[in-house]
Amino acid sequence: MATLRDRIAATLDPNADVRRQAELDLKYAEEQPGFPDALANILEVEQDPGVRQSSKSPTSTFLL
């Protein structure tokens, strides 16, 4: 199974089908225990600016 980070990165893929599947996977992941913490961890250590930016939006939803 793909990691959460991989699914976030896939939302930036130029292929619409890959993006769509990644978005569905993330919707499922949102309902799993520990999802907000996992996003926060990605933000803390991620080096790829695109992945960092993509992980900020859902993180703000959970932290507000």
VENSUL-V982367 format. One record per residue. N is the residue number from 1. SS is DSSP state (2 for helix, 1 for strand, 0 for the rest). PHI is phi in whole degrees, -180 to 180 (NA if undefined). OMEGA is omega in whole degrees, -180 to 180 (NA if undefined). Layout:
N	SS	PHI	OMEGA
N	SS	PHI	OMEGA
//
This chain:
1	0	NA	-179
2	0	-70	178
3	0	-77	178
4	2	-59	179
5	2	-60	179
6	2	-63	180
7	2	-67	177
8	2	-64	179
9	2	-62	-179
10	2	-67	177
11	0	-68	179
12	0	-98	-177
13	0	-66	179
14	0	-67	180
15	0	-79	-177
16	2	-60	-180
17	2	-66	178
18	2	-65	178
19	2	-60	-179
20	2	-60	180
21	2	-65	179
22	2	-62	179
23	2	-64	177
24	2	-64	179
25	2	-62	-180
26	2	-69	176
27	2	-61	177
28	2	-66	-178
29	2	-63	-179
30	2	-57	-176
31	0	-90	-178
32	0	-89	177
33	0	-59	176
34	0	87	-178
35	2	-58	180
36	2	-60	178
37	2	-65	179
38	2	-64	177
39	2	-64	179
40	2	-62	178
41	2	-64	178
42	2	-63	179
43	2	-60	-177
44	2	-68	-172
45	2	-113	-174
46	0	-67	179
47	0	-100	-179
48	0	-74	-177
49	2	-61	179
50	2	-66	179
51	2	-68	178
52	2	-59	-179
53	2	-64	-179
54	2	-67	-179
55	2	-84	-179
56	2	-71	-176
57	2	-62	179
58	2	-68	180
59	2	-64	-179
60	2	-63	177
61	2	-62	-177
62	2	-83	-176
63	2	-93	180
64	0	-87	NA
//
